[in-house]
Amino acid sequence: MSKVSRILMGGKTTRFLLVAAICVAAGLPSAAFDWKAKPVDALKADLVSYAREIGETNLADRVEKSVGAAEWMRLAIGRGTELLKASEGCDFRDKRREHGLRIIDYPLHFDNYSKDASLEDVRAFNEDVYAYCASARDRVFAEVARAKIPEGQLRLWRIYNMGFVIKGPRHTVAIDVTYLPQFRDKPDRRCAPNKDFVIWKPEDWRRLVELTDMFVLTHPHDDHYCGKGIAAYLAVGKPVVLPCGLDKLKVPAGVSDAGQNCIVLAHDNPEPIDIGGVKVWNFMGHQGKKVPCNVYLMEIDGVRVAHNGDNSAVEKEKMLAKCPPADVIIASTWNRVRAMVGACAATPGFDRSRSVLIPSHENELTHPVSNRESYWEMYERKDRLGGRPFPWPQVRPLGYGESVAIGCK
C-alpha cells in the first residue's frame, strides 16, 4: 500500500477524486480513507466522546483532565490494552475487544507528520508509541520462547502490521516482520530517526532468528520486510523465502542470495515445496502491478496458514482454491479482504466453523493518518468486517503483541 498511497497523496485534488471514483466504479478498494487527520486537541476530544459513548466514564474523565499529549495517549493505550487482555481469545463480536482496539486507535492516529504539530506533541507520540510497540515485541519474544504447542495446533503472534510469528509443535516461522515503526524527531525534516525511537536493534533480530526456523516475506515494501532481518537469517544458515532476488531488496552490502538458504519463489508453485520441514505453496502476484508479492499457503506441522501481504492480483488468490484448505487466513482488511476469504472458502473441505480469519494491516504507523488503516474502519466499513451478510469464518482481531491458538481437526 505504501507506494500507491504516496502517489495518491502527492497528486492534485481532481486526480485524487478521479482515481477514487474509478476505484468505486470498478469495485476496487477506495483510496478515500475514513479517518481524517485532526489537531491533537481535537483528537483528544474525540477520544473523550467515544469513551463516554461506550460507558468508559473513568477513562473519559481522566483523559479530559490530562495535561499534555503524552498523558492522554498513555492513558488510552493502557486502558485499551486492559480491555484486550480481558477479552483474550474472543472474536470480533466481543465488545470489550472492539472497544479496546478502537480506544487504541486514537493515540495511534495523532498526525505526527503534520508540519503544524508541535515538537512537544510529536515527541509525546514517539515516546508512547515506541513503548507500546517495543513492549509488543518483547511480549512476543517471551511468549514464543516458553510456549509449548500441542500436536494439531499452532499459535500465532502479531508483532506489527502484517508481521507474525507462527509456532507449531516442531517448527516456527516468521513472516513479514519489519523494522518499523521508526519515528523522526521533527516532522518537517527528512532526517534519520532518533536512536531512542529505533525499535528493532541488532540484538532484537538475533533474538528473532534464535526463536524461529525460517523467515518468509510477501513483498519488498518496508512495512513488510527488512534487509537486516534477511541478513541475520542468512548469516546463521536459516532459510529466507522471497518473492524476488536480493538485487531488488535493500540488504546490507556483501549479503548474497547465491546460497541454498535464500529461496526465491518468483513463479507460481501450485504443488508444495518442502522448506525445512514446512510445506509452502505460492502464487506470484503483485502490488500495483510492479511490486512482486507472493500469496502463500504454508503447512506448519499439519496446520495450514494463508497470507496475502498486499497482493493486488485477485486471480492469484483464487488459485488457493486448488490447494488444501486453509485453517488460518491472514489478510489485510483494506485490500479486498472478502476476495481473499472467498478464495480460501472455495477450497474443497474448507470449514467456516473452525477456520479463522486474522485481519491485519491496521495502524501501520509510518503511513500518513489518511492512509493509516484503523480498527474503526475494520469494524465499520461494509467492504471490511462491517458487511454482516458476508459469510465470515471465525474472526480473531489482534492488537500488537497478542496471540491466538488455532486448532486443526
C-alpha positions, 0 to 999 in steps of 0.5 A: 500500500505504501507506494500507491498511497504516496502517489495518491497523496502527492497528486492534485485534488481532481486526480485524487477524486478521479482515481477514487471514483474509478476505484468505486466504479470498478469495485476496487478498494477506495483510496478515500480513507475514513479517518481524517487527520485532526489537531491533537486537541481535537483528537483528544476530544474525540477520544473523550466522546467515544469513551463516554459513548461506550460507558468508559466514564473513568477513562473519559474523565481522566483523559479530559483532565490530562495535561499534555499529549503524552498523558492522554495517549498513555492513558488510552493505550493502557486502558485499551490494552486492559480491555484486550487482555480481558477479552483474550481469545474472543472474536470480533463480536466481543465488545470489550475487544472492539472497544479496546482496539478502537480506544487504541486507535486514537493515540495511534492516529495523532498526525505526527507528520503534520508540519503544524504539530508541535515538537512537544506533541510529536515527541509525546507520540514517539515516546508512547508509541515506541513503548507500546510497540517495543513492549509488543515485541518483547511480549512476543519474544517471551511468549514464543520462547516458553510456549509449548504447542500441542500436536494439531495446533499452532499459535500465532503472534502479531508483532506489527502490521502484517508481521507474525510469528507462527509456532507449531509443535516442531517448527516456527516461522516468521513472516513479514516482520519489519523494522518499523515503526521508526519515528523522526524527531521533527516532522518537517525534516527528512532526517534519520530517526532518533536512536531512542525511537529505533525499535528493532536493534541488532540484538532484537533480530538475533533474538528473532532468528534464535526463536524461529526456523525460517523467515518468509516475506510477501513483498519488498515494501518496508512495512513488510520486510527488512534487509537486516532481518534477511541478513541475520537469517542468512548469516546463521544458515536459516532459510529466507523465502522471497518473492524476488532476488536480493538485487531488488531488496535493500540488504546490507552490502556483501549479503548474497542470495547465491546460497541454498538458504535464500529461496526465491519463489518468483513463479507460481508453485501450485504443488508444495515445496518442502522448506525445512520441514514446512510445506509452502505453496505460492502464487506470484502476484503483485502490488500495483502491478510492479511490486512482486508479492507472493500469496502463500499457503504454508503447512506448519506441522499439519496446520495450514496458514494463508497470507496475502501481504498486499497482493493486488492480483485477485486471480492469484488468490483464487488459485488457493482454491486448488490447494488444501484448505486453509485453517488460518487466513491472514489478510489485510482488511483494506485490500479486498479482504472478502476476495481473499476469504472467498478464495480460501472458502472455495477450497474443497473441505474448507470449514467456516466453523473452525477456520479463522480469519486474522485481519491485519494491516491496521495502524501501520504507523509510518503511513500518513493518518489518511492512509493509516488503516484503523480498527474503526474502519475494520469494524465499520466499513461494509467492504471490511468486517462491517458487511454482516451478510458476508459469510465470515469464518471465525474472526480473531482481531489482534492488537500488537503483541497478542496471540491466538491458538488455532486448532486443526481437526 
